[in-house]
Amino acid sequence: MIEVRKLKKTFTKVKKKTGLKGFFFPEKENFEAVKDISFNVKKGELVAFVGPNGAGKSTTIKMLTGIIHPSSGEITVAGLDPVKDRKKLAYKIGCMFGQKSSLWMHLPAIDTYKLYGAMYDIDSKELDKRINEVIEMFDLKDIIDVPVRKLSLGQRMICEIGAIMLHKPEILFLDEPTIGLDIVVKEKVRNAILKVNKTQNTTIFLTSHDLGDIEKICERIIIIDKGIIIKDESIENLKNEYLKERYVTLIYDENMENVDFEYRINGRDGNKVMIKVDTSKVSMSDVISKFMKYGNVIDMEAIPVPLEDVIYDIYTKNE
């Protein structure tokens, strides 16, 4: 669905100088925002495209959607060139940028949906069918006729997703879709995005600083820093490769406060014992077997490695 080959984008910026000479004869310098990147995204993939501020991710997305032109390289999105076929591409993609609303605040969402239908040249009967599908998919029947300004932020964000789905895009570009939302609303938005992917096999290309979005929505992560891709990997493999430590809580059927463990522990609380296992040095099963000799383990909780730690580790190594 997305093919990128040796993509570059160079901007020209003016150096700040004081005095008349600097005003009339400003010095200019080139700045490479994106430096020779390449990647592919398959149909139906859930991909996170992440990086620190200034890494080049927003510039890349704008090139993928045809908003700005690349300095060099090749891009194909849904079989089209975003530069030459921007109008055609608009019918194949959907975009959502944080809390920049695409809905008319003083009108009900259904009025915006009908306007979008006209913009995308959707037949009236087909549009009615699609609106009903969106209402059912995202459970909008109780709010679809309410002016958007009267909706809660979470309700509005779900309506936003419904709006960009009306023309049945093949790819969704989502830039910070849950920014500023509380935990409950974030979960609703994430579930809506996953539902779109599952029911229509829509490709999801997501940028977010919220690692919860990345872990709960995406299967693959592309990390960009200083205009270059420093990692392109499945999220699970990324965790396994970069952070070998696993955090495990063992729950016994009796108090373990006074037990003298030979193996170093991270802490204990009554019948709970917390350990940290470096799987690059020892197997998880061997360590757990040792701890099972101290008593009857009735439950065990494995805490996943935080993705935030993984990405921080990658950035540090890249520096």
PyMOL commands that set and color helices and strands:
alter all, ss='L'
color gray80, all
select helices_A, chain A and resi 19-24+57-64+86-90+109-119+124-137+148-150+153-165+183-200+211-217+235-242+284-292+307-318
alter helices_A, ss='H'
color red, helices_A
select strands_A, chain A and resi 2-14+28-41+46-50+72-77+93-97+171-175+203-207+220-225+228-234+245-252+267-269+272-278+297-303
alter strands_A, ss='S'
color yellow, strands_A
deselect
rebuild
show_as cartoon
